[in-house]
Amino acid sequence: MLALSVGTRTHVPAIGHATLGRSFTVPEEVPSLDGGPAARRARAARRASHHAARRRPGQLVVGGFALAIAVGTALLMLPVSSTGPRAGLLDALFTATSAVCVTGLVVVDTATAWSTVGQVVVLVLIQVGGFGIMTLATLLGLLISRRLGLGSRLVAATATRSVGLGDVRSVLVGVGTVTLAVEVVTALLLTGRLMIAYGEPLGRALWLGTFHSVSAFNNAGFALYSDSLMGFATDAWVCLPIAAAVVIGGLGFPVLLELQRQRRTPSRWSLHTRLTLLVTVVLLVVGTVFVLAAEWRNPATLGPMSTPGKLLAGFFQGVMPRTAGFNSVDTGAMNTGTLLGTDVLMVIGGGSGGTAGGIKVTTFAVLLIAIWSELRGDSDATAFDRRIAPAALRQALAVVALSLATVVTVTIAIAMTSSFTLDQVLFEVVSAFATVGLSTGITAELEHWHQVLLIVLMFVGRLGPITLGTALALREKHRRFRYPEAAPLVG
């Protein structure tokens, strides 16, 4: 009898997607008892379908989201979906893309342009987009671990220990359970507050609470108030539940599941979970302090508020660049420096495998760790007594470089052909690419082809980091030879 045991742990943080692991067991080969031609053809078809799905996962993800956007566009163009004349193709397409990609940018007022039917369509698209993104990011992580060799599978298995590779059903059930629990609790809190403090009837309060709860957890940022949440800027019973739902949704399902399973043993948390939590907390604190310092005396934003109101609004605005898109103060009235700092927070985004966008906090963390290790002269990039795999460093660099190149290219294209200032255009482009939804108010005023660019940017920004990270992991290969080393001058 031969026994194999693995005792070494190596950690690879998720880069732009969720990398999940499992305990690896070699299955037993059992000869088929049915040798009929029909059974053989069926098995061959299943193998071909499975092989195609494994070889082209990016195409399946892109096709699924494109189909959801197409269906949503068609539904929003129905006369029953609008309060006035039937919505045009561009308005419906922009809204459907923003909802499915859980962005929140709009070219028409969600509260007044869409009827109840239209708002329900938007809500369903948000839920489908958010649930689909979490599920697909998780399942793509499972796919990667299956696609890599035995050694890499064991590396991925110890990286997050979040979900068993073979148990796809538990992934779907887990995502659905987390989604339902957070959204129901948030909806009940909002419903009660709207009834007690604002005199909303039960039915209206329940609808508003449900809509904003789903929009918050999925980091969508759609609101049924024309000024977003500016009317609740100093109401902690509204702002804090929404902010909490945004943060929870932005952590990512792999982190949430690991916290649930290992909540009493933090020492066993994976490197991915530790980096996600650490960077999230740091960004929340830094974002809040930054907004408070930059806007404290601005008469158009925090200036007129009381000190408790400023602290609440500053915290809320510090959370929203995690890609949520709600605003409790006028974003367009913020200082130029505040807009630029918010751009940085939006690009970083939230956690992998969740509803947040951006390059992801683990990608940002990996780059910082690599830079710090280089400054110290260390040969390896390490964190929490774990060595970051060189492949993860290369993947992080590729995701960041391509993301920044995309943002710069689109910003130049719009800035050269519009009358808006560079800070306004950059803010809009970053918000679209990072699927945030915050806006200085120029989205509806842009030229039609500018809006088409934002549509493409939302789609690429939402799916790009996931599909790119997966593609890089699937394409990784090992040569049997190495070229001579050379060191070009850097810096």
N, C-alpha and C positions, 0 to 999 in steps of 0.2 A: 504494500500500500504506500502510495506517495502522497505526502502532505505538503502544501505550500502555504506559508504565512508571510504577510507583509507587515512590517513594523515601522517603516519610515514614512513620515508625513511631509508632503511638499504642498505648498499653497499657491494657487493661481487665482488672483482676483478676477471677477468678471469684467470684461472690457466691452462696454456698449451693449451687453446682453447678459442674461443670467446663465452662469455655468453651474450646472447641477451635478450631483454625484450619486453613486450607489455602491453597495457592496457587490463585487463581481463574482459570479458563480458560473462555472462552465456547465452548460446544459448537457443533459444526456441525449445521445442520438437514439431515437426510437424508430425502427423501421416502420414504414407505412403498411397498414393491413389492407389498404384499398389501392390496388394497382391499376384501376380502370383508366382509360384514356380521358374521360371527362374530369375525373379528380385530378389527374396530372395536369391537364390544361388549366384548371382552376388554380392549382398551386403555382403554376408558372405565371399566371396573370397576377396573382397576389405578389409574387416575388418581383415581377417587373414594376408593379406600381410602387412597392416599397423601395426598390432601387432608385426609381425616378424621384421619389420624394426625398431620398437621402442625398442624391446628387444635385438637386436643384431646389433647396429649401427656400432660398431667397425669392425665386420666382413664385413659389406657392404663397408666400407671405404677401408679396406685392400684388399678386392677382386677387387674393382674398380682400385686401383693403380697397383695391380699386373697384371691385364689385360692390362692396358696401357703399362706397361713395356714389357710384352710379345709381344704385337703387334709391339712396337718400335724395339725390338730386331730382330724380323722377317724382318722388313723393312730394318734395317741397314745391315742385312746379305745378302741382294740382291746384285748381282754384280754391278748394276747400282748405288749403294750408295757409292761405294769406288772408289778411283782414281787408285788403283793398284789391287792386288789380292782380292778376296772376303773376307770380314771381318770374323774372327773366332767367335765362339759362345761367348767366354768369353769377347772379346773386344766389341762385339755388346751389350751384356747384361750389361756390366759395363757402357758403354756410355748411353744406354737407361735408366738405373736406375738413373744415375747421372742427366740426363736431366729431367725425370719425377719428381724426388725428388728435382729438382732445386738446385743441389749441385755444379757441376762445376769441380769435379775431373775427370781426363781423363787418359787413358792408351795409347791413340794414339793422335797425333796432330790433333785437329779439323780442322785447316786451310789447312792441306795438305793430311791427310788420307782419308777424306770424300769428295766426289764429291759435286757438287751443290745440287744434289738430296739428298744426305746424310745429308748435312747441313740443307736443308729444313726440313727433318725429325726431326733432332735435335731441330730445332726452334719450330716446331709444338709440339713436346713432352714437351719442356719447357713451352710453352703457356698453353697446356692442364694441365700440372702438377701445374703450378702457379695458373691458374684460378680455377682448381679443388680444390686445397688446400684452397684457400680463401673461395670458395663457401661452401665446405664441413665443414670447421671450423665454418663458420657462421651458417649453417643449423644444425650442431650438437648442437650449442648453443641454437637454437630454440627448438630442440628436448628435451634438458635438461629442459627447462622451461615448456614444455608440460608435461614432465614425473613427475616433482615434484608436491607436493600438492599445494593447493591454497595459503597458506602463503608463500611458497618458490617461487611460481610464481610471487607474488607481489614483493618479494625481488629482484628477477631477473629483473622484469620489471623496477624497479627504479634504478637498478645497472648501466645500460648503456643507456637505452631509445634510442636505435639505430635503431631497426628494429621492425616493427609490427610482432608478432608471426604468425599471420594467413596469412600474405602477402608474401609467398615464392617467388612469381614472382618479387616483388620489390627487394628482395635480389639479385636474379640473374641479373636483369637489373642494379641494382646499382653497383655490382661488375664488370659487363661488361663495364659500362660507365666509371668508374674510371680507369680500366685497359686500355681501348682504349684511353682515353684522355691523360694520362701520357705517354703512349708509342708513340703516334703520335707526341706529342710536342717534346719529347726527340729525336725521329727519325729525325724530320725536322731540329732540331738544329745540330745534328751530320752530317746529309747529307750536309747541307750548309757549315759546317766547312771543311769537307773532300773535297768538290769540290773547295772551295776558296783557302784554305791553302795548300792542298796536291795534287791538280790537278787530282783528281779522276773523271772519266766520270760520268754522271748523274746516269746511271743504276747501276754502281758499288757502287757509293756513297750511293744511296738509299738503296741498299741491305745491305751494311755494317752498315748504320745508323739504319735500321730496326732491324737487327739481334742483335746488341748490345743494342738497346733500350729495346727490349723484354727480353733479358738476364739480363739487369740491373734491370728493374722493378720487375721481378720475382726472383731477388736475385740469379740468376743461376751462373753467373760468366763465362759462356762460351764465348770465344772470337775467332774471325777469324784471329787473328795474333798469330804467334807461340810463341811470348814473351808476350802474353796477351796485356796489354796496356803500356808496358815499353817505347815504342816509342813515347808516348804522355805524359810522366811523367810531363813535365813542360807546357803543353798546357791546359790552364784553360777552353777553349771552348769545349774541349772533356771531361776532367776529371770532371768538375763541373756538367754538365747535367747528366752524368752517376751517380755521387754520389747522386745527388738530387733524381733521379729515384729510386735508392737503398733505400734511407731513406724513401721515400713516400711509396714504396711497403712494407717496413718493419714495418711501423706503424700499419698496420692492417686495414681491411675494416671497422670494427665497429667504430674505432677512426675517420677515414676519413669521414664517414657518419655523425657522431655526430658533427664533426667540421663544416661540411657543413651546418647542420641544426641549430647549436647553435653558429655560429661563432661570433655573436654580443653579446652573453650572456655567457661569460666564467664561470660565477658563477653557471650556471646550468649544467656544464659539470659533467659527472659521475666520480666516483673515478677511474674506470678503465682508462678512457681517461687521467685524470690528472696524474696518476702514469706513464702511458706509455710515455706521453710527457716529464715529468720531468726526468725520468730515461734515456730516449733517448738523451736528450740534455746533461745531465751529462756525459753519456758514450762517446758521440761524442767529447766533450771537453777533457775528461780524455784520451781517446784513441789518439787524435791528439797530445796532450802535451807529452804523454808517448813515442810515436814513434819519435817525434822530439828530445826529450831528449836522447833517447837510440841510435838513429842512426845518429845524427847530424854530427859526425866526422867519421862515417864509410866510408872508401874509396870505398867500394863495393856497397853502397846504396845511401845515401843522401850526403855524403862527397863532391863529385865533383860539386854539383849543386850550383847555386847562391842562395842567401837568399830567394827571392820570390819562386824560384823553390823548395827549401827545404820545405817551408811552404805549398805549394800546394801538394807536394808529401806526406808530413807528414799528412796533412788532409785527403787525399785520402786513405792512408793506415790505418788511424784511423777509417774511415767509413767502409771499406771493411770487417772487422771482424764481422760486423752485419749480416754476412752470405752471402755476395755477391760473393766473390771469385776472383774478378779482382785484378791485382797487377800492379803498375806502377814502382816498384823497384824489384830487385831480392830477393824473399822471402828466398831462400836458403842461401843467403849471409848475412842475418840478424844475429845480435848477439843472443846468447843463451837466454839472459834475455828478449830480444824483443820477441822471439818465445814463451816463457813462458807467458809473459803478453798478447800476442795475443791469446794464448790458453784460458785464462780467459775470454777475450772479446767474443770469439767465443762461449764458453759454455753459456754465458748469452743470446746472440742472439738478436732478435728483438721483435716486438709486436705480441700479439695473434690475430688470425684471418687474418694474412697477409701471405706474401710469405717468411718471414724470418724463420730461424730455431732456434736451441738452446732451453734452458729451458724456455725462454721468459722473457722479462723485468719485467712484473708484478709479475711473480713467484719470481724473484730475489728481487724485491721491498718488497713483502710480508715477505720474510725471514728477510730482513734487519729491517723492521718495528717490527717484532716479537723480534728480538735480542735487538733492542734499547729499546723496552718496558720492556723486562726482565731486562736489565741493570738498568733501572730507577725504577724497582720495581712496575711497573703498572700492574694491574690485567687484563687490556684489551690492545690489540694492536690497535692503532688508527692512522689515517692519514687524514688530511684535514677535521677534525671534524667528522669523520666517524669511527665506530668501525669495525675492520676486523672480519668477521665471523670465529669462531673456525674451521669450516669445511674447509675454504679456507686455513688456516694455515696448517692443516694436509695434504691437497692435495698438497700444495707447497712442504712440506717436503718430501712427497712420490715421487713426480716427480724428485726432485733434487737428492735424495738418489739413486733411481733406475738408473738415468742417469749417475751419477758418477760411480756407480758400473759397469755399462756396459762399460764405457770408460776404467776404470782400468783393467777390465778382458781382453778386446781385446788388450790393450796395452801390457800387460804382455805376452799374447800368441804370439804376433808378435815379441816383443823385444827378447824373449828367442830363437827364431828360425830364426833370421835374423842378418845380419852384420851391420845394421844401428844403429846409436846412439839412446839413449832413447829420447832425445829431438826431433829428427826427427820423430821417430815412434809415440810419443805422439801427435805431431803436426798433423800428417796425420790422426790419429784416431779421434782426436777431430774435425778436419775439416770435416771428413766423418759423424760423428754422429750429429754435429751441422749443417750439410748440407751447409758448407761454400764454399769449393772448393779451398781455398788457399793450396799451397803445397810447400814443400821444394825441389821437383823434384824427389822424390823417388817412386812415385805411379807406374809408368811403370816398375820399376826395382824390385818390390816386387814379391815374389813367387805367383803362381797362386792361391793357397789356401788362401794366405794373401789377394789377391784381392777379392776373394769370401767373406771373412770376411768383407771387406770394403763395398761390395755390400749390404750385410745383414745390416751392420751398417747404411748405408745411408737410407735404407728402414725403419729400426726401428727408427732412429733418426728423420726422417721426420714425420712419423705417430705416433710414440710413445707418445710424449707429448699430442697430440690431443686426441687420443683414450684412453690413460690412464686417462687424466683429465676427459673425458666424463664418462668413466667407474666408476671412483670414485664418481662422482656426482650422477650417476644413481643407484649406489649400496648403497648410504647413506640411513640408516634406523634408526628409533628411537625405542629403547627398552622401555618396560613398567616398567622396574626395573633397578637399578644401583647397581653394586658391591661396597663393602666397599672400601674407598680410601686408597691408600698406596703411600709412597714417597721413592723410591729407591735413593741411593746416586748418584748424577750426578756430573762429573768433579773431 
